[in-house]
Amino acid sequence: MFDPVVVIPVFNHPGVIGDLVQGIAAHGLPCILVDDGSDSECAGVLDEIASRHARQVRLIRLAHNQGKGAAVVAGLQEASAKGHSHALQIDADGQHDWRDIPAFIDLARQHPQAVINGRPVYEASVPRGRLYGRYATHVWVWINTLSFDIADSMCGFRVYPLDSVRRLLENSQLSRRMDFDSDIIVRLHWEGVEVINLPTRVIYPPGGVSHFHLWRDNLRISRMHARHFLGMLLRLPRLLRRKVVM
């Protein structure tokens, strides 16, 4: 049975999270908010949201800030434990257009074994440095998967089939911070999970809060690409066989 839920990792986004949850509630979808050790202001906002949308929203809390990846994994595990078949991940920073949620859900319903991956369509507000950095990651992901199947591995707007995620979590230690989005989708692709890319508008709103640290997180991402390259080499015979069969 197709039974989706929305998972939102939250760390100190009190100004935008209310509108995001309101938009999700309008679509009638259940939602898991994962508070990744937010400060008292944001924690209070999340408490109020969970109370106001008690029938649709479940709030879980990590004892301290552990990183985006850890928060998403906690939400995915909660979704799986509650019997949901799919989890739609959307970031809490207001960059993604929640009005595209029905398109993601409809495509996931049509292709229940696939990851429905957001392919960002940027407005002029995107910082040039962030955009160029993403292209470097794209190249490494294409190398490490021997394919162009993943249009953008860093987009925090996607739908996961939870059976595949559960198997991956049982056998892999995933990245815990900003390198998570690329890490999980590359590993799912290695396991033969189809990736379907769906264009979606991405903005960088004025005054928006980003927790991406240029040097620290780029270093983590570089280390992840190096691990993936070694992982690709170990899986090379299987990946090449897959391409021949296709």
C-alpha positions in Angstrom: 0.0 0.0 0.0 1.3 3.5 -0.9 1.4 5.4 2.4 3.7 8.5 2.2 4.8 10.8 5.0 6.7 14.1 4.9 10.0 14.2 6.9 11.5 17.7 7.8 14.8 18.0 9.6 14.8 21.3 11.5 17.6 23.2 13.1 16.8 26.8 14.1 14.4 27.8 11.3 11.6 29.4 13.4 10.7 32.0 10.8 9.8 29.7 7.9 8.9 26.3 9.3 5.3 27.3 10.2 4.4 28.3 6.6 6.0 25.1 5.3 4.0 22.9 7.7 0.9 24.8 6.9 1.4 24.1 3.2 2.0 20.4 3.8 -1.1 20.2 6.0 -3.1 21.7 3.1 -2.2 18.7 1.1 -3.5 16.3 3.8 -0.2 14.6 4.3 1.1 13.5 7.7 4.4 15.0 8.7 7.3 14.1 11.0 9.3 17.1 12.3 12.8 16.2 13.6 14.1 18.9 15.9 17.9 18.6 15.6 18.8 20.3 18.9 17.3 23.7 18.0 17.5 26.6 20.4 14.6 27.6 22.7 13.0 29.9 20.2 12.7 27.4 17.5 11.9 24.6 19.9 8.9 26.7 21.1 7.7 27.3 17.6 7.9 23.5 16.9 5.9 22.8 20.0 3.2 25.2 18.9 3.1 23.8 15.4 2.9 20.2 16.7 0.0 21.2 19.0 -1.9 23.1 16.3 -1.6 20.3 13.8 -1.7 17.5 16.3 -3.6 15.2 13.9 -1.1 15.4 11.2 2.3 16.4 12.8 4.5 14.2 14.9 7.5 16.0 16.6 10.6 14.0 17.6 13.7 15.5 19.2 17.3 14.7 19.1 19.0 15.5 22.5 21.6 17.7 20.8 22.5 18.9 17.4 23.8 15.9 15.4 23.6 17.2 11.8 21.2 17.2 8.9 21.9 13.6 8.0 21.3 12.3 11.5 18.0 14.2 11.7 16.8 12.9 8.3 17.8 9.3 9.3 15.9 9.7 12.6 12.8 10.8 10.6 13.2 8.0 8.1 13.4 5.4 10.8 10.4 6.9 12.6 8.5 6.8 9.3 9.4 3.2 8.7 8.5 2.2 12.3 5.1 3.8 11.8 4.5 1.6 8.7 4.7 4.3 6.0 5.9 3.1 2.6 7.5 6.3 1.4 9.0 9.4 3.0 9.2 12.8 1.3 12.2 14.8 2.6 12.0 18.5 2.3 14.4 21.0 4.0 13.2 23.5 6.5 15.0 26.6 5.1 12.3 27.8 2.8 14.3 27.2 -0.4 12.0 24.5 -1.8 8.5 25.0 -3.2 6.1 23.0 -1.2 3.5 23.5 -3.9 5.5 20.8 -5.9 4.7 18.2 -3.3 1.8 16.7 -5.2 4.0 16.2 -8.3 6.6 14.3 -6.2 3.9 12.2 -4.5 2.2 11.4 -7.8 5.4 10.3 -9.4 6.4 8.2 -6.4 3.0 6.5 -6.6 3.6 5.7 -10.3 7.2 4.4 -9.6 7.1 3.1 -6.0 10.5 1.4 -6.1 12.3 4.6 -7.3 13.8 7.6 -5.6 12.0 10.7 -6.9 14.9 13.3 -6.8 14.5 17.0 -7.0 16.4 18.7 -9.9 16.7 22.3 -8.9 15.6 25.1 -11.2 17.3 28.1 -9.8 16.2 31.7 -9.8 18.6 34.6 -10.0 18.9 34.7 -6.2 21.2 31.6 -6.1 24.7 32.5 -4.9 27.2 31.9 -7.7 29.7 30.2 -5.4 27.2 27.6 -4.2 26.1 27.0 -7.8 29.6 26.3 -9.1 30.4 24.1 -6.1 27.4 22.0 -7.0 28.7 21.4 -10.5 31.9 20.0 -9.0 29.8 17.5 -7.0 27.7 16.6 -10.0 30.9 15.5 -11.8 32.1 13.4 -9.0 28.7 11.7 -8.6 28.6 10.9 -12.3 32.0 9.4 -12.0 31.2 7.4 -8.9 27.9 6.0 -10.3 29.3 5.6 -13.9 26.1 7.3 -15.0 24.2 10.5 -15.4 21.2 9.1 -13.6 21.4 11.5 -10.7 20.9 15.1 -12.0 21.6 16.7 -8.6 22.6 14.7 -5.6 22.5 17.7 -3.1 18.8 18.6 -3.4 17.0 18.2 -0.1 13.6 17.6 -1.8 13.0 14.0 -2.7 10.9 10.9 -2.0 12.5 7.7 -0.7 11.1 4.2 -0.9 11.4 3.2 2.7 12.0 -0.6 2.1 15.2 0.3 0.1 16.3 2.8 2.7 15.8 0.4 5.6 18.0 -2.2 3.9 20.6 0.4 3.2 20.6 1.6 6.9 21.0 -2.0 8.1 24.2 -2.4 6.0 25.8 1.1 5.7 26.9 3.9 8.0 25.7 7.1 6.3 27.0 10.6 6.6 25.6 12.5 9.4 25.8 16.1 8.2 25.5 18.2 5.0 27.1 15.4 2.9 24.1 13.1 3.7 22.0 13.9 0.6 24.7 13.0 -1.8 25.8 10.0 0.2 22.5 8.3 0.5 21.4 8.7 -3.1 24.7 7.4 -4.5 24.5 4.4 -2.2 20.9 3.7 -3.2 21.9 3.9 -6.9 24.7 1.4 -6.2 22.1 -0.9 -4.8 20.1 -0.7 -8.1 17.4 1.7 -6.9 16.1 3.8 -9.9 16.5 7.6 -9.6 13.9 9.7 -11.4 14.7 13.4 -11.5 11.9 15.9 -11.2 12.4 19.7 -11.9 11.5 21.9 -9.0 12.0 25.6 -8.3 14.6 26.6 -5.7 15.0 30.0 -4.3 17.4 31.7 -1.8 15.0 34.0 0.1 16.4 37.3 1.5 17.4 36.8 5.1 17.2 33.1 4.7 19.2 31.0 7.2 21.6 28.4 5.8 23.7 26.1 8.1 26.0 25.2 5.3 29.6 26.1 6.3 31.6 26.8 3.2 35.0 25.3 4.2 34.0 22.7 6.7 31.1 21.2 4.8 33.0 21.3 1.5 35.8 19.4 3.1 33.3 16.8 4.4 31.8 16.5 0.9 35.3 16.1 -0.7 36.1 13.3 1.7 32.8 11.6 0.9 33.6 11.8 -2.8 36.9 10.1 -2.1 35.2 7.3 -0.2 32.6 7.0 -3.0 35.4 6.7 -5.6 37.0 3.8 -3.7 33.5 2.3 -3.3 32.9 2.6 -7.0 36.2 0.8 -7.7 35.2 -2.1 -5.4 31.8 -2.3 -7.1 33.1 -1.7 -10.7 32.5 -5.2 -12.0 28.9 -5.1 -10.8 28.3 -1.6 -12.1 29.7 -2.5 -15.5 27.6 -5.6 -15.7 24.5 -3.6 -14.9 25.3 -1.2 -17.8 25.7 -4.2 -20.2 22.4 -5.7 -19.2 20.7 -2.4 -19.6 
